[in-house]
Amino acid sequence: MFSEITSFITFVESYLTWLSSMSTKLATFILLIAFVVLSAFEFSFPKRRLPVKQLFLSYQTNAGLFIFNSLVISLLSVASLLMLADRYSDWGLLRHISNPAWKALLSFLLLDLMLYLWHRISHRFDCLWMFHKVHHNDPYLNVSTAFRLHIVELLIITALKSAYIVLLGVDKTMVLTNETLLTLFIMFHHSNISCRGEKRLGRVIISPYLHRAHHSTERNEHDTNYGAVFSIWDRLFGTLAELEPVKIGINNSSPQTVSGLIKFGFTVDSPAPVPAYELDVSLKSMIAEAAYYKAEKRAFTPGNELRDWLEAKREIIRMVYGDKTAKKQANDSDCPTTQQPCTLC
């Protein structure tokens, strides 16, 4: 275990030294190539077979949100962080370290630790979760999910990174290197892929199988594996979980459009239930079972099939969503007096 960590740190250190001389254009090019490669792997060797239509919608929404965030945060982007680093690089705590490679490695480790702590409290406090849940509501986890962030959360993270730069005295090359590596790792662990040896890899870094658990719909599962790059923080603080989630996303219905996600980030209450015509298969099964028992009580007397279904539907919706929603669902979807079958009948 220790030898693996040492080898990986040596590997990261060498790359940090090499990347310190690259430009912003090169960093952007590297990230673009990595995105394309990971997307190609997802389509060719997916961990989970995802519906093409819904996957396309996920890519479209995440790309739109990324573009929107990029436009809004243009004054607080990497460029502004680089300017901040240029001004305060000689002020911070790292100025006492003379070796540039160790300085770069330490800055990266501390950045990852800061993001781990931030991620953890985002799940702990409702005032932060309301924005962070936008990232979690993608039901089709893929490489583009890495860019599904609410603008408010992105602003807070940028402010934290600014404070980190000033406190440590991180210079421009380290900022650019750290941001590039961080984005590469985040794209990687959001990818819908399964690579050979990823469990061994997960001993040191957050690999896709670890981060899938973090996107589980179950709270006891998604409140784990908070790391952005290294899994050592989760191991150290007892938040590591090695499991395969049954379902990805968040419970109940939530918007899947750019404008809907921006509004969704400002909602504290539970999301609205799924409309009657979009009831999922499990809910339909519950209604069908309840209707069967009603028919059984009537000794399967002919002519009551529609009545049994509608009564069962109202009761199940009331049980799942509450009285107010049950009335609305029933009013929206009850069959007319002509007794023509509705879409659920």
VMD Tcl script that draws the C-alpha trace (Angstrom):
set ca {
  {0.00 0.00 0.00}
  {2.69 2.49 1.05}
  {4.85 1.64 -1.97}
  {1.89 2.23 -4.30}
  {1.23 5.64 -2.75}
  {4.93 6.55 -2.99}
  {5.06 5.49 -6.65}
  {1.97 7.47 -7.47}
  {3.25 10.59 -5.69}
  {6.52 10.30 -7.64}
  {4.52 9.98 -10.87}
  {2.39 13.04 -10.02}
  {5.45 15.02 -8.99}
  {7.17 14.40 -12.34}
  {4.07 15.43 -14.25}
  {3.57 18.53 -12.12}
  {7.12 19.56 -12.98}
  {6.52 18.96 -16.71}
  {3.18 20.75 -16.75}
  {4.54 23.83 -15.02}
  {5.82 25.17 -18.34}
  {2.62 24.75 -20.38}
  {0.35 27.57 -21.53}
  {-3.38 28.09 -21.05}
  {-4.03 27.08 -24.68}
  {-2.15 23.83 -24.22}
  {-4.06 23.09 -21.01}
  {-7.37 23.69 -22.80}
  {-6.30 21.44 -25.67}
  {-5.31 18.64 -23.26}
  {-8.66 18.84 -21.47}
  {-10.57 18.83 -24.77}
  {-8.69 15.76 -26.00}
  {-9.27 14.00 -22.66}
  {-13.00 14.75 -22.86}
  {-13.23 13.33 -26.39}
  {-11.23 10.21 -25.48}
  {-13.28 9.50 -22.34}
  {-16.52 10.06 -24.28}
  {-15.35 7.60 -26.94}
  {-14.59 5.00 -24.26}
  {-18.03 5.55 -22.72}
  {-19.77 4.87 -26.03}
  {-17.54 1.90 -26.92}
  {-17.15 0.22 -23.52}
  {-19.86 1.58 -21.19}
  {-20.11 0.37 -17.61}
  {-23.89 0.76 -17.84}
  {-25.94 0.72 -21.04}
  {-27.72 4.09 -21.07}
  {-30.66 5.06 -23.31}
  {-29.22 7.04 -26.24}
  {-31.97 9.69 -26.16}
  {-31.55 10.37 -22.42}
  {-27.75 10.30 -22.69}
  {-27.89 12.87 -25.48}
  {-30.16 15.05 -23.31}
  {-27.65 14.76 -20.45}
  {-24.77 15.86 -22.70}
  {-26.87 18.70 -24.12}
  {-27.94 19.95 -20.68}
  {-24.48 19.66 -19.13}
  {-22.85 21.42 -22.09}
  {-25.44 24.19 -21.93}
  {-24.89 24.66 -18.20}
  {-21.12 24.71 -18.74}
  {-21.47 27.44 -21.40}
  {-23.84 29.46 -19.20}
  {-21.51 29.19 -16.19}
  {-18.51 30.12 -18.35}
  {-20.22 33.27 -19.56}
  {-21.46 34.36 -16.13}
  {-18.24 33.58 -14.30}
  {-15.90 34.95 -16.97}
  {-14.56 37.54 -14.53}
  {-13.93 34.90 -11.86}
  {-12.52 32.13 -14.04}
  {-9.07 30.56 -14.21}
  {-7.81 33.77 -15.81}
  {-8.72 35.76 -12.69}
  {-7.16 33.09 -10.46}
  {-3.96 33.37 -12.49}
  {-3.95 37.15 -11.99}
  {-4.46 36.64 -8.27}
  {-1.61 34.13 -8.17}
  {0.68 36.52 -10.03}
  {0.12 39.16 -7.37}
  {0.26 37.06 -4.19}
  {2.65 34.22 -5.07}
  {5.41 35.62 -2.84}
  {3.16 36.22 0.16}
  {1.90 32.81 1.22}
  {3.06 29.88 3.30}
  {4.63 27.99 0.38}
  {7.33 30.63 -0.08}
  {9.36 28.84 2.59}
  {9.70 25.72 0.37}
  {12.58 26.10 -2.07}
  {12.10 22.91 -4.13}
  {9.56 23.77 -6.91}
  {8.48 20.15 -7.42}
  {7.66 19.63 -3.74}
  {5.97 23.01 -3.61}
  {3.79 22.05 -6.57}
  {2.95 18.64 -5.09}
  {2.05 20.13 -1.70}
  {-0.14 22.79 -3.30}
  {-2.01 20.09 -5.22}
  {-2.52 17.93 -2.12}
  {-3.81 20.88 -0.10}
  {-6.15 21.91 -2.92}
  {-7.56 18.38 -3.05}
  {-8.01 18.35 0.73}
  {-9.81 21.69 0.63}
  {-12.18 20.41 -2.07}
  {-12.80 17.22 -0.07}
  {-13.84 19.27 2.98}
  {-15.96 21.60 0.85}
  {-17.67 18.67 -0.84}
  {-18.42 17.05 2.49}
  {-20.05 20.12 4.04}
  {-22.04 20.61 0.81}
  {-23.80 17.36 1.70}
  {-24.09 18.27 5.38}
  {-25.84 21.67 5.22}
  {-29.14 22.25 3.38}
  {-28.15 25.79 2.34}
  {-25.26 24.29 0.35}
  {-26.93 21.05 -0.73}
  {-29.68 23.01 -2.49}
  {-27.06 24.10 -5.05}
  {-24.96 20.93 -5.00}
  {-27.97 18.72 -5.73}
  {-27.95 20.12 -9.28}
  {-24.76 18.13 -9.86}
  {-26.33 14.99 -8.41}
  {-29.59 15.10 -10.37}
  {-28.09 13.69 -13.58}
  {-29.65 10.19 -13.80}
  {-27.17 9.14 -16.52}
  {-23.69 9.61 -15.04}
  {-21.16 10.35 -17.80}
  {-18.06 12.43 -18.46}
  {-20.13 15.57 -19.16}
  {-21.65 15.35 -15.64}
  {-18.33 16.75 -14.40}
  {-19.48 20.14 -15.72}
  {-23.01 20.05 -14.25}
  {-22.54 22.68 -11.54}
  {-24.90 25.38 -10.35}
  {-23.55 28.88 -10.90}
  {-23.76 29.72 -7.16}
  {-21.73 26.64 -6.21}
  {-19.18 27.52 -8.88}
  {-18.86 31.06 -7.47}
  {-18.33 29.70 -3.95}
  {-15.67 27.25 -5.15}
  {-13.90 30.05 -7.03}
  {-13.92 32.18 -3.88}
  {-12.43 29.27 -1.89}
  {-9.73 28.76 -4.50}
  {-8.93 32.48 -4.37}
  {-8.45 32.31 -0.60}
  {-6.32 29.19 -1.01}
  {-4.08 30.95 -3.57}
  {-3.54 33.98 -1.35}
  {-3.00 31.94 1.84}
  {-0.47 29.56 0.32}
  {1.08 31.90 -2.21}
  {0.46 29.60 -5.20}
  {2.05 30.95 -8.39}
  {0.52 31.05 -11.87}
  {2.14 27.89 -13.19}
  {0.95 25.90 -10.20}
  {-2.60 27.28 -10.53}
  {-2.76 26.33 -14.19}
  {-1.25 22.91 -13.50}
  {-3.56 22.21 -10.58}
  {-6.69 23.26 -12.46}
  {-5.75 21.12 -15.46}
  {-4.99 18.01 -13.41}
  {-8.06 18.50 -11.24}
  {-10.36 18.75 -14.26}
  {-8.77 15.65 -15.84}
  {-9.34 13.57 -12.71}
  {-12.91 14.82 -12.27}
  {-13.79 13.99 -15.89}
  {-12.22 10.56 -15.43}
  {-14.11 9.56 -12.30}
  {-17.44 10.73 -13.75}
  {-16.95 8.59 -16.86}
  {-19.33 5.73 -17.49}
  {-16.49 3.25 -17.89}
  {-14.96 0.33 -16.07}
  {-11.20 0.01 -16.44}
  {-9.06 -2.97 -15.54}
  {-7.48 -2.65 -12.13}
  {-9.62 0.32 -11.10}
  {-10.13 -1.15 -7.62}
  {-6.37 -1.17 -7.09}
  {-6.27 2.33 -8.52}
  {-9.02 3.27 -6.07}
  {-6.64 2.68 -3.19}
  {-4.97 5.96 -4.10}
  {-7.34 7.99 -6.31}
  {-11.08 8.32 -6.82}
  {-11.81 5.97 -9.72}
  {-15.16 5.66 -11.58}
  {-16.43 2.78 -9.46}
  {-15.92 4.80 -6.26}
  {-17.56 7.93 -7.61}
  {-20.59 6.02 -8.95}
  {-21.43 5.17 -5.34}
  {-21.29 8.89 -4.55}
  {-24.01 9.53 -7.16}
  {-26.37 6.93 -5.72}
  {-29.97 7.98 -5.01}
  {-29.60 6.53 -1.50}
  {-28.34 9.10 0.99}
  {-26.31 6.62 3.05}
  {-24.45 5.81 -0.19}
  {-24.08 9.27 -1.75}
  {-22.77 10.70 1.53}
  {-19.49 8.88 0.84}
  {-16.44 9.11 -1.44}
  {-16.15 12.91 -1.40}
  {-12.62 13.06 -2.81}
  {-11.91 14.91 -6.05}
  {-8.55 13.25 -6.81}
  {-7.14 11.23 -3.91}
  {-9.14 8.58 -2.04}
  {-6.78 8.87 0.95}
  {-8.95 11.62 2.47}
  {-12.01 9.36 2.47}
  {-9.96 6.54 4.00}
  {-8.47 8.87 6.59}
  {-11.82 10.42 7.63}
  {-13.90 7.24 7.36}
  {-16.11 8.24 4.42}
  {-14.99 5.62 1.90}
  {-17.55 3.15 0.50}
  {-16.89 0.44 -2.05}
  {-20.25 -0.59 -3.53}
  {-22.25 -0.56 -6.76}
  {-25.33 1.71 -6.55}
  {-28.65 0.40 -7.81}
  {-29.77 3.76 -9.14}
  {-28.01 7.02 -10.05}
  {-29.32 10.55 -9.48}
  {-31.72 11.92 -6.88}
  {-35.10 10.61 -5.80}
  {-38.29 11.96 -7.37}
  {-38.58 14.12 -10.46}
  {-36.23 17.02 -11.16}
  {-35.63 19.27 -14.20}
  {-33.20 18.28 -16.92}
  {-32.88 21.59 -18.78}
  {-30.40 24.43 -18.26}
  {-33.02 26.97 -17.10}
  {-34.74 24.32 -14.99}
  {-31.48 23.38 -13.27}
  {-30.66 27.01 -12.46}
  {-34.09 27.43 -10.82}
  {-33.82 24.01 -9.19}
  {-30.72 25.16 -7.33}
  {-32.77 27.78 -5.50}
  {-35.45 25.34 -4.32}
  {-35.36 24.02 -0.77}
  {-38.53 21.91 -0.85}
  {-38.69 18.45 -2.34}
  {-39.01 18.44 -6.13}
  {-42.44 18.15 -7.70}
  {-43.66 14.60 -8.33}
  {-43.66 13.11 -11.78}
  {-46.76 14.03 -13.85}
  {-49.46 11.36 -14.13}
  {-48.55 10.46 -17.70}
  {-44.91 9.88 -16.69}
  {-45.46 7.52 -13.77}
  {-42.57 5.09 -13.61}
  {-42.89 1.36 -14.00}
  {-42.64 0.60 -10.27}
  {-45.53 2.97 -9.49}
  {-47.66 1.43 -12.23}
  {-46.94 -1.99 -10.76}
  {-48.10 -0.84 -7.32}
  {-51.33 0.54 -8.83}
  {-51.96 -2.65 -10.78}
  {-51.45 -4.78 -7.66}
  {-53.80 -2.60 -5.61}
  {-56.42 -2.72 -8.38}
  {-56.17 -6.52 -8.44}
  {-56.94 -6.77 -4.71}
  {-59.92 -4.46 -5.14}
  {-61.24 -6.62 -7.95}
  {-60.65 -9.72 -5.83}
  {-62.77 -8.27 -3.02}
  {-65.60 -7.80 -5.54}
  {-65.18 -11.43 -6.64}
  {-63.97 -10.11 -10.01}
  {-67.45 -8.86 -10.92}
  {-67.31 -7.61 -14.54}
  {-67.70 -3.90 -15.25}
  {-65.66 -2.61 -12.32}
  {-62.20 -2.77 -13.90}
  {-61.90 0.97 -14.59}
  {-63.28 1.89 -11.17}
  {-60.83 -0.46 -9.44}
  {-57.89 1.03 -11.37}
  {-58.80 4.68 -10.66}
  {-59.42 4.06 -6.96}
  {-56.14 2.19 -6.65}
  {-54.34 4.95 -8.55}
  {-55.65 7.68 -6.21}
  {-54.71 5.69 -3.10}
  {-51.18 4.87 -4.29}
  {-50.46 8.46 -5.40}
  {-51.81 9.76 -2.07}
  {-49.57 7.31 -0.22}
  {-46.46 8.25 -2.25}
  {-46.94 11.98 -2.85}
  {-49.50 13.19 -0.29}
  {-53.13 14.33 -0.38}
  {-52.66 17.58 -2.32}
  {-50.75 15.95 -5.15}
  {-53.10 12.98 -5.23}
  {-56.05 15.25 -5.95}
  {-54.18 17.06 -8.68}
  {-52.97 13.83 -10.27}
  {-56.47 12.38 -10.17}
  {-58.03 15.51 -11.69}
  {-55.39 15.64 -14.42}
  {-55.69 12.06 -15.50}
  {-59.09 10.61 -14.58}
  {-60.93 9.26 -17.56}
  {-63.91 11.25 -18.86}
  {-67.49 10.19 -18.33}
  {-67.50 8.47 -21.69}
  {-65.30 5.84 -20.01}
  {-62.74 5.99 -22.78}
  {-59.55 4.42 -21.48}
  {-56.84 6.90 -20.39}
  {-53.15 6.45 -21.10}
  {-52.65 4.42 -17.92}
  {-55.70 2.19 -18.31}
}
mol new
graphics top color blue
foreach p $ca { graphics top sphere $p radius 0.5 }
foreach p [lrange $ca 0 end-1] q [lrange $ca 1 end] { graphics top cylinder $p $q radius 0.2 }
display resetview
